[in-house]
Amino acid sequence: MTFRLDAGRPDGTVSVVGDFNGWRPGTHELVVRRDGSRSVSVTLVPGEYRFRYLATGGVWFDDEAADALDGGGGLLRV
């Protein structure tokens, strides 16, 4: 699964964290691409996963492209 953010959102380091990596920040850090977007690929087995993004300064945010969103973050169905 590739997690991707458009260019310029937000400044600083961003990690994708979720139940697939024990909610450990820094485990899956997004890499800046030539076009300014960021992405990271994570190998996932079929199932449902909850995740959020964590940016520099402790800023948490959700992915509007998730299969569903609620107060606990985004839901991803693989």
Contacts in CASP RR format, 6 or more apart in sequence:
PFRMAT RR
TARGET T0000
AUTHOR 0000-0000-0000
METHOD contacts of the structure
MODEL  1
MTFRLDAGRPDGTVSVVGDFNGWRPGTHELVVRRDGSRSVSVTLVPGEYR
FRYLATGGVWFDDEAADALDGGGGLLRV
1 41 0 8 1.000
1 42 0 8 1.000
1 43 0 8 1.000
1 44 0 8 1.000
1 76 0 8 1.000
1 78 0 8 1.000
2 39 0 8 1.000
2 40 0 8 1.000
2 41 0 8 1.000
2 42 0 8 1.000
3 16 0 8 1.000
3 28 0 8 1.000
3 30 0 8 1.000
3 39 0 8 1.000
3 40 0 8 1.000
3 41 0 8 1.000
3 42 0 8 1.000
3 51 0 8 1.000
3 53 0 8 1.000
3 63 0 8 1.000
4 30 0 8 1.000
4 37 0 8 1.000
4 38 0 8 1.000
4 39 0 8 1.000
5 14 0 8 1.000
5 30 0 8 1.000
5 37 0 8 1.000
5 38 0 8 1.000
5 39 0 8 1.000
5 53 0 8 1.000
5 63 0 8 1.000
6 37 0 8 1.000
7 35 0 8 1.000
7 36 0 8 1.000
7 37 0 8 1.000
8 36 0 8 1.000
10 55 0 8 1.000
10 56 0 8 1.000
10 59 0 8 1.000
10 61 0 8 1.000
11 55 0 8 1.000
11 56 0 8 1.000
12 55 0 8 1.000
12 56 0 8 1.000
13 26 0 8 1.000
13 29 0 8 1.000
13 55 0 8 1.000
13 56 0 8 1.000
14 29 0 8 1.000
14 30 0 8 1.000
14 38 0 8 1.000
14 53 0 8 1.000
14 54 0 8 1.000
14 55 0 8 1.000
14 56 0 8 1.000
15 25 0 8 1.000
15 26 0 8 1.000
15 27 0 8 1.000
15 28 0 8 1.000
15 29 0 8 1.000
15 30 0 8 1.000
15 53 0 8 1.000
15 54 0 8 1.000
16 28 0 8 1.000
16 30 0 8 1.000
16 40 0 8 1.000
16 42 0 8 1.000
16 51 0 8 1.000
16 52 0 8 1.000
16 53 0 8 1.000
17 23 0 8 1.000
17 24 0 8 1.000
17 25 0 8 1.000
17 26 0 8 1.000
17 27 0 8 1.000
17 28 0 8 1.000
17 51 0 8 1.000
17 52 0 8 1.000
17 53 0 8 1.000
17 54 0 8 1.000
18 49 0 8 1.000
18 50 0 8 1.000
18 51 0 8 1.000
18 52 0 8 1.000
19 49 0 8 1.000
19 50 0 8 1.000
19 51 0 8 1.000
20 42 0 8 1.000
20 44 0 8 1.000
20 49 0 8 1.000
20 51 0 8 1.000
21 27 0 8 1.000
21 28 0 8 1.000
21 42 0 8 1.000
25 54 0 8 1.000
26 54 0 8 1.000
28 40 0 8 1.000
28 42 0 8 1.000
29 40 0 8 1.000
30 38 0 8 1.000
30 39 0 8 1.000
30 40 0 8 1.000
30 53 0 8 1.000
31 38 0 8 1.000
31 39 0 8 1.000
31 40 0 8 1.000
32 38 0 8 1.000
33 39 0 8 1.000
44 76 0 8 1.000
44 78 0 8 1.000
45 78 0 8 1.000
46 78 0 8 1.000
47 77 0 8 1.000
47 78 0 8 1.000
48 75 0 8 1.000
48 76 0 8 1.000
48 77 0 8 1.000
48 78 0 8 1.000
49 75 0 8 1.000
49 76 0 8 1.000
49 78 0 8 1.000
50 72 0 8 1.000
50 73 0 8 1.000
50 74 0 8 1.000
50 75 0 8 1.000
50 76 0 8 1.000
51 63 0 8 1.000
51 66 0 8 1.000
51 73 0 8 1.000
51 74 0 8 1.000
51 76 0 8 1.000
52 60 0 8 1.000
52 61 0 8 1.000
52 62 0 8 1.000
52 63 0 8 1.000
52 72 0 8 1.000
52 73 0 8 1.000
52 74 0 8 1.000
53 60 0 8 1.000
53 61 0 8 1.000
53 62 0 8 1.000
53 63 0 8 1.000
54 60 0 8 1.000
55 61 0 8 1.000
62 69 0 8 1.000
62 73 0 8 1.000
62 74 0 8 1.000
63 74 0 8 1.000
66 73 0 8 1.000
66 74 0 8 1.000
66 75 0 8 1.000
66 76 0 8 1.000
67 74 0 8 1.000
67 75 0 8 1.000
67 76 0 8 1.000
67 77 0 8 1.000
68 74 0 8 1.000
68 75 0 8 1.000
69 75 0 8 1.000
END
